[in-house]
Amino acid sequence: DVGTNLPDPSTIPLDIFEKITVPRITEDMVPSLLWEFAKSNSVQIGAAREAIVISSLFACTAAISDDVKIQPRSNATWLESPRIWAVLIGPPSSKKSPAASVAIEPLQKLDHQRSGAAAGKRAQYDLAMKVYKAQEAAYVKAAAKGDEVGGPPIPPEEPHAERLLIMDTTPEALVNIAMNQTRGLALYRDELGGWFG
């Protein structure tokens, strides 16, 4: 529905089951590149342009470095990194999943490329770790004999593939992944119930 008859925000409580007319996203509200992407894909997959725009903005926050910050107000004393929480809500078969899928596809491609590069670094790390363990064993053996051994060997630094997109993970695994990020990280769930779970 097109219109701006949203309820007064000060009205409490809000009936969440009441039909609310949501304003349309227009071309002047988003970067032109995203608008053209959404317009083109909405025709191809039959999804609402707004769903693709919102999903694309969500995907963009994963690709933006956390070094990029904005000052939300001219008199604000803090800065904010890009964060977007997005939920697509619509009736069954309204093409919510295809709209989100087309937006996150570039993130999936980048993650796939990165995982290939990380596999080579992982092989080098595994070899360096074997060398380290041999050096450590020799160091411990020499120290136990009382031989002059110098400093202990230094373990190699474990490589971590930087991720942009996570689709299914446990909170514990998410913490480990997020610790090694220098950019945003998108958590995508196809069903809202899965996100709450």
C-alpha positions in Angstrom: 0.0 0.0 0.0 1.2 3.5 -0.8 0.7 6.2 1.7 1.9 7.8 4.8 -0.9 7.3 7.3 1.4 5.7 9.9 0.2 6.0 13.4 1.6 8.7 15.7 4.8 7.2 17.3 3.7 8.5 20.7 0.6 6.3 20.6 1.2 3.5 23.0 0.6 0.6 22.8 0.8 0.0 19.1 -1.4 -2.9 17.8 1.2 -4.9 15.9 -1.5 -6.9 14.2 -3.2 -3.8 12.8 -2.6 -3.2 9.1 -0.1 -0.4 8.7 0.5 1.4 5.5 4.2 1.5 4.9 5.7 4.4 2.8 7.3 3.3 -0.5 11.0 3.6 -0.9 11.7 6.0 -3.8 14.7 6.5 -6.0 15.9 9.6 -4.2 16.2 7.7 -0.9 19.0 5.3 -1.9 22.2 5.4 -3.9 21.5 5.2 -7.6 23.6 2.1 -8.1 21.4 0.2 -5.5 18.3 1.6 -7.1 19.2 0.3 -10.6 20.3 -3.0 -9.1 16.9 -3.4 -7.3 14.9 -2.2 -10.3 16.7 -4.6 -12.7 16.4 -7.6 -10.4 12.8 -6.9 -9.3 11.7 -7.4 -12.9 13.8 -10.6 -13.3 12.7 -12.3 -10.1 9.3 -10.7 -9.5 10.2 -9.4 -6.1 9.3 -6.0 -4.7 11.9 -3.4 -5.4 11.8 -2.3 -1.8 12.7 -5.8 -0.6 15.8 -5.8 -2.8 16.8 -2.3 -1.7 16.5 -3.2 2.0 18.4 -6.5 1.5 21.1 -4.7 -0.5 21.6 -2.1 2.1 21.9 -4.9 4.7 24.5 -6.7 2.4 26.5 -3.4 2.0 27.0 -3.1 5.7 29.0 -6.4 5.7 31.3 -5.1 3.0 32.1 -1.7 4.7 35.1 -1.5 6.9 34.5 -0.8 10.6 37.0 2.1 10.1 34.2 4.0 8.3 32.1 5.8 10.9 29.6 8.6 10.9 28.7 11.2 13.5 25.0 10.8 13.8 24.4 14.4 14.9 26.4 17.6 14.5 26.7 18.0 18.2 27.2 14.3 18.9 30.3 13.2 20.8 30.3 9.6 19.5 30.7 7.8 16.2 28.8 4.9 14.7 29.9 2.1 12.4 27.5 0.8 9.8 24.9 -1.6 11.3 21.6 -2.6 9.8 19.1 -4.9 11.2 16.6 -5.9 8.4 13.6 -8.1 8.4 11.5 -8.7 5.3 7.9 -9.3 6.2 5.3 -10.3 3.7 2.7 -12.9 2.9 3.9 -16.4 1.7 5.1 -16.4 -1.9 5.9 -12.7 -1.9 9.4 -13.5 -3.1 11.2 -12.4 0.2 13.8 -15.1 -0.1 14.7 -14.4 -3.8 15.0 -10.7 -3.0 17.4 -11.4 -0.1 19.3 -14.0 -2.1 20.0 -11.7 -5.0 21.4 -9.1 -2.6 23.7 -11.4 -0.7 25.0 -13.3 -3.7 28.0 -10.9 -4.1 28.9 -11.6 -0.4 28.8 -15.3 -1.1 31.1 -15.0 -4.1 33.6 -12.9 -2.1 33.5 -15.4 0.7 34.1 -18.3 -1.7 37.1 -16.5 -3.2 38.5 -15.8 0.2 38.1 -19.4 1.4 40.2 -20.5 -1.6 43.0 -18.1 -0.7 42.7 -19.0 3.0 43.1 -22.7 2.2 46.7 -22.1 0.9 47.6 -20.0 4.0 46.1 -22.8 6.1 48.4 -25.4 4.5 51.4 -23.2 5.1 50.3 -22.7 8.7 49.9 -26.5 9.3 53.4 -27.1 8.0 54.8 -24.2 10.2 53.0 -25.7 13.2 54.6 -29.1 12.7 58.0 -27.4 12.5 57.2 -25.4 15.7 56.1 -28.5 17.6 59.4 -30.2 16.6 61.4 -27.2 17.8 59.4 -27.0 21.0 60.0 -30.7 21.7 63.8 -30.2 21.1 63.7 -27.1 23.3 62.0 -29.0 26.2 64.3 -31.9 25.9 67.4 -29.7 25.9 66.1 -27.6 28.8 65.4 -30.8 30.8 69.0 -31.9 30.3 70.2 -28.5 31.5 71.7 -27.5 28.2 71.9 -23.9 27.1 68.8 -23.5 24.9 68.1 -19.7 24.5 64.5 -18.6 24.2 61.6 -20.9 23.4 60.4 -21.2 19.8 57.6 -18.8 18.8 54.5 -20.5 17.5 53.3 -19.4 14.0 50.3 -17.1 13.8 47.1 -18.9 12.8 45.5 -17.5 9.7 41.9 -16.7 9.7 39.7 -16.2 6.7 37.8 -13.0 6.9 34.1 -13.6 6.3 31.4 -11.3 5.1 28.4 -13.6 5.5 27.2 -16.2 7.9 24.1 -18.1 7.2 23.9 -20.7 10.0 26.1 -20.8 13.1 26.1 -21.3 16.8 26.7 -18.3 19.1 30.1 -19.8 20.1 31.3 -20.1 16.6 30.0 -16.7 15.7 32.2 -15.2 18.5 35.3 -16.9 17.1 34.5 -15.7 13.6 33.7 -12.1 14.6 37.0 -11.8 16.6 39.0 -11.9 13.4 36.9 -9.4 11.4 38.1 -6.1 10.1 34.9 -5.4 8.2 31.3 -6.0 8.9 29.7 -9.4 9.2 26.2 -10.2 7.9 24.2 -12.9 9.7 21.5 -14.0 7.2 18.6 -16.2 8.2 15.9 -17.2 5.7 13.3 -17.6 8.4 12.8 -15.1 11.3 12.1 -18.0 13.7 15.7 -19.3 13.0 17.1 -16.0 14.0 15.2 -16.0 17.3 16.3 -19.6 17.9 
